[in-house]
Amino acid sequence: MSDKELSDLSVTRTECPKCGAVWINGQHYWSGTGKIGNELDLAGLVCNKLGNFQCINPKRGMDGGDTWAKRLEDLENDGPEMNNK
């Protein structure tokens, strides 16, 4: 096989030492499910409350995304409707 036939494919994997969140080729994936994640949601749910100097999420400290308060509000607003179905 010559050098011209070799692929330039490379894979990078970075894991946050604080929470275990994983980035593969720069894309965040949820550690629990392996599904494509959202860095802003990760910041709102984890990094902004529990993150420290070890946190590698580039969105840490930014406002927006999902939060536990927003999830609770959604449950309180949608909960009664769900019981009537």
C-alpha positions as CSV (number, residue, x, y, z in Angstrom):
1,M,0.0,0.0,0.0
2,S,1.4,3.4,-0.9
3,D,1.2,6.5,1.2
4,K,-1.4,7.9,-1.2
5,E,-3.7,5.1,-0.3
6,L,-3.6,5.7,3.5
7,S,-6.5,7.6,5.1
8,D,-6.1,10.9,6.8
9,L,-8.8,9.8,9.3
10,S,-8.0,10.6,12.9
11,V,-10.1,10.4,16.1
12,T,-9.6,12.6,19.1
13,R,-11.2,11.8,22.4
14,T,-11.2,14.3,25.3
15,E,-12.8,13.5,28.7
16,C,-13.5,16.1,31.4
17,P,-11.6,15.1,34.5
18,K,-14.3,16.8,36.6
19,C,-17.6,15.2,35.4
20,G,-16.6,12.6,32.8
21,A,-18.3,14.3,29.8
22,V,-16.7,13.2,26.6
23,W,-15.9,15.0,23.3
24,I,-15.1,12.9,20.2
25,N,-13.6,14.9,17.4
26,G,-14.8,18.1,19.2
27,Q,-18.4,16.9,19.5
28,H,-19.8,16.5,23.0
29,Y,-21.5,13.2,23.8
30,W,-23.5,12.6,27.0
31,S,-21.5,10.2,29.2
32,G,-24.6,8.3,30.5
33,T,-26.3,7.7,27.1
34,G,-23.6,8.2,24.5
35,K,-26.0,10.5,22.6
36,I,-24.9,13.7,20.9
37,G,-24.9,16.4,23.6
38,N,-25.2,20.1,23.8
39,E,-22.4,22.0,25.6
40,L,-24.7,24.8,26.7
41,D,-27.1,22.3,28.3
42,L,-24.2,20.6,29.9
43,A,-23.1,23.9,31.3
44,G,-26.6,24.7,32.6
45,L,-27.1,21.3,34.2
46,V,-23.6,20.5,35.5
47,C,-20.7,22.8,34.8
48,N,-22.0,26.1,36.0
49,K,-22.9,24.6,39.4
50,L,-20.3,21.9,39.9
51,G,-17.5,22.8,37.5
52,N,-14.2,24.2,38.6
53,F,-10.8,24.8,37.0
54,Q,-10.7,21.2,35.8
55,C,-13.9,21.6,33.7
56,I,-13.1,21.6,30.0
57,N,-16.5,22.5,28.7
58,P,-16.0,25.6,26.5
59,K,-19.6,26.8,27.4
60,R,-19.0,26.7,31.2
61,G,-20.1,30.0,32.7
62,M,-22.5,30.9,29.8
63,D,-26.2,31.5,30.4
64,G,-28.8,29.5,28.4
65,G,-29.4,25.9,27.6
66,D,-31.2,23.6,30.0
67,T,-31.1,23.9,33.7
68,W,-32.6,22.0,36.6
69,A,-34.8,24.9,37.4
70,K,-36.1,24.9,33.8
71,R,-36.8,21.2,34.0
72,L,-38.7,21.6,37.3
73,E,-40.7,24.4,35.8
74,D,-41.6,22.2,32.8
75,L,-42.7,19.4,35.1
76,E,-44.8,21.7,37.1
77,N,-46.4,23.2,34.1
78,D,-46.9,20.0,32.1
79,G,-47.4,17.6,35.0
80,P,-51.2,18.3,35.6
81,E,-51.9,17.9,31.8
82,M,-50.1,14.6,31.7
83,N,-52.3,13.2,34.5
84,N,-55.4,14.0,32.5
85,K,-54.4,12.0,29.4
